[in-house]
């Protein structure tokens, strides 16, 4: 299954550009296969996207704005729903994909399945033998990598790198 992200390559809106970059950057960081479909230069892509976004998900103006995300022919959502899934650690579920083994989403799904089947109790589901500190560190590394791409580097006069050297007379 291929995730389709409908984008506008020549959008004049910086908000749309940032949202598109956020979606694409996050999919790349998770190593999820996806294809970018440009609606600015391809009328067929634009028509397909507009026709396949469900009516209840279209804005009041009636024209859905990019980015719009699909799993093949199945509509996943827009940027807002993607962002909410990202915040809830449910991106794989949002995309209709199986989470990779060992991920937080996979463990959450496994714990939910245990509760549903009656093979575990809520108080013992968090007694995993894996070291959750390593997982948290990996998640923090991923998030910091994503955030560092968008933070400009500045130097202060008070930092060793920002001190000015005065020429010796």
C-alpha positions as CSV (number, residue, x, y, z in Angstrom):
1,X,0.0,0.0,0.0
2,X,1.3,3.4,-0.9
3,X,0.5,6.5,1.0
4,X,-0.5,9.4,-1.3
5,X,0.2,13.0,-0.2
6,X,-1.5,15.6,-2.3
7,X,0.6,18.8,-2.3
8,X,0.8,22.1,-4.1
9,X,4.3,22.7,-5.3
10,X,3.7,26.4,-6.1
11,X,1.5,27.5,-3.2
12,X,1.8,31.1,-2.2
13,X,0.7,30.4,1.4
14,X,3.5,29.8,3.8
15,X,1.1,28.1,6.2
16,X,0.3,25.5,3.5
17,X,4.0,25.1,2.7
18,X,4.8,24.5,6.4
19,X,2.0,21.9,6.8
20,X,3.2,20.1,3.7
21,X,6.8,20.0,4.9
22,X,5.6,18.8,8.3
23,X,3.7,15.8,6.8
24,X,6.5,14.9,4.4
25,X,9.2,15.3,6.9
26,X,7.4,13.1,9.5
27,X,6.7,10.4,6.9
28,X,10.4,10.4,5.9
29,X,11.5,10.2,9.5
30,X,9.3,7.2,10.1
31,X,10.6,5.7,6.8
32,X,7.0,5.3,5.5
33,X,6.7,4.8,1.7
34,X,4.7,7.6,0.2
35,X,4.3,9.4,-3.1
36,X,3.8,13.1,-3.6
37,X,1.1,14.2,-6.0
38,X,1.2,17.8,-7.1
39,X,-2.1,19.4,-7.6
40,X,-0.6,22.7,-8.8
41,X,0.9,21.3,-12.0
42,X,-1.4,18.4,-12.7
43,X,-5.1,19.0,-13.2
44,X,-5.9,15.2,-12.9
45,X,-4.4,15.1,-9.4
46,X,-6.4,18.1,-8.4
47,X,-9.7,16.7,-9.7
48,X,-9.0,13.3,-8.1
49,X,-8.2,14.8,-4.7
50,X,-11.3,17.1,-4.8
51,X,-13.6,14.3,-5.8
52,X,-12.3,11.8,-3.2
53,X,-12.2,14.0,-0.1
54,X,-15.5,13.1,1.8
55,X,-18.1,15.8,1.9
56,X,-18.0,16.1,5.7
57,X,-14.2,16.7,5.6
58,X,-14.4,19.5,3.1
59,X,-14.1,23.1,4.5
60,X,-17.0,25.5,4.4
61,X,-15.6,26.9,1.1
62,X,-16.0,23.4,-0.4
63,X,-12.5,23.1,-1.8
64,X,-10.1,21.0,0.2
65,X,-6.6,22.5,0.6
66,X,-3.4,20.5,0.6
67,X,-2.0,18.5,2.2
68,X,-4.5,15.8,1.8
69,X,-3.5,12.2,2.7
70,X,-4.8,8.9,1.2
71,X,-3.8,5.3,1.5
72,X,-4.3,4.2,-2.1
73,X,-8.0,5.1,-2.7
74,X,-8.9,5.4,1.0
75,X,-9.1,8.9,2.5
76,X,-7.0,9.3,5.7
77,X,-7.3,12.9,6.4
78,X,-6.0,16.5,6.1
79,X,-3.2,18.2,8.0
80,X,-5.3,18.7,11.2
81,X,-6.2,15.0,11.5
82,X,-2.6,14.0,10.7
83,X,-1.4,16.4,13.4
84,X,-3.8,15.0,16.0
85,X,-2.7,11.4,15.1
86,X,0.9,12.5,15.5
87,X,0.2,14.0,18.9
88,X,-1.6,10.8,20.0
89,X,1.2,8.5,18.7
90,X,-1.4,7.0,16.3
91,X,0.1,7.9,12.8
92,X,0.2,4.3,11.6
93,X,-3.4,3.7,12.6
94,X,-4.3,7.1,10.9
95,X,-2.6,5.9,7.7
96,X,-4.2,2.5,7.8
97,X,-0.8,0.8,8.2
98,X,0.4,-1.9,10.7
99,X,2.9,-0.3,13.2
100,X,6.4,-1.7,13.1
101,X,7.2,-4.2,15.8
102,X,8.6,-2.6,19.0
103,X,7.0,0.8,18.3
104,X,4.8,2.5,20.9
105,X,1.8,2.1,18.6
106,X,2.5,-1.7,18.2
107,X,2.7,-2.1,22.0
108,X,-0.5,-0.1,22.5
109,X,-2.3,-2.2,19.9
110,X,-1.0,-5.4,21.6
111,X,-2.1,-4.2,25.0
112,X,-5.5,-3.3,23.7
113,X,-5.8,-6.8,22.1
114,X,-4.8,-8.4,25.4
115,X,-7.6,-6.5,27.2
116,X,-10.1,-7.3,24.5
117,X,-9.2,-11.0,24.6
118,X,-9.2,-11.1,28.4
119,X,-5.7,-12.4,28.5
120,X,-4.3,-9.5,30.6
121,X,-5.4,-7.1,33.2
122,X,-5.0,-3.4,33.0
123,X,-2.6,-3.3,36.0
124,X,-0.2,-5.9,34.4
125,X,-0.2,-4.6,30.9
126,X,2.5,-2.1,31.6
127,X,4.8,-4.7,33.2
128,X,6.7,-5.2,30.0
129,X,10.2,-6.6,30.3
130,X,11.5,-4.1,27.7
131,X,13.3,-1.0,28.9
132,X,10.9,1.8,28.2
133,X,13.7,4.3,28.8
134,X,15.4,3.2,25.5
135,X,12.1,3.7,23.6
136,X,11.6,7.1,25.2
137,X,15.1,8.1,24.2
138,X,14.6,7.0,20.6
139,X,11.3,8.9,20.4
140,X,13.0,12.0,21.9
141,X,15.9,11.6,19.3
142,X,13.4,11.4,16.5
143,X,11.4,14.4,17.7
144,X,14.6,16.5,18.2
145,X,15.8,15.6,14.8
146,X,12.5,16.8,13.3
147,X,12.5,20.0,15.3
148,X,16.2,20.9,14.6
149,X,15.5,21.0,10.9
150,X,13.3,24.0,11.4
151,X,15.2,25.9,14.1
152,X,17.7,28.5,12.9
153,X,21.1,28.4,14.6
154,X,22.1,31.7,16.3
155,X,25.0,32.7,18.4
156,X,25.0,34.9,21.5
157,X,27.7,37.3,22.5
158,X,27.8,35.5,25.7
159,X,28.6,32.1,24.2
160,X,32.2,31.1,23.4
161,X,31.2,30.9,19.7
162,X,29.8,34.3,19.6
163,X,32.6,36.2,21.3
164,X,34.3,38.7,19.1
165,X,38.1,38.7,19.0
166,X,39.8,42.0,19.4
167,X,42.9,42.4,17.3
168,X,46.1,42.7,19.2
169,X,48.0,45.9,18.9
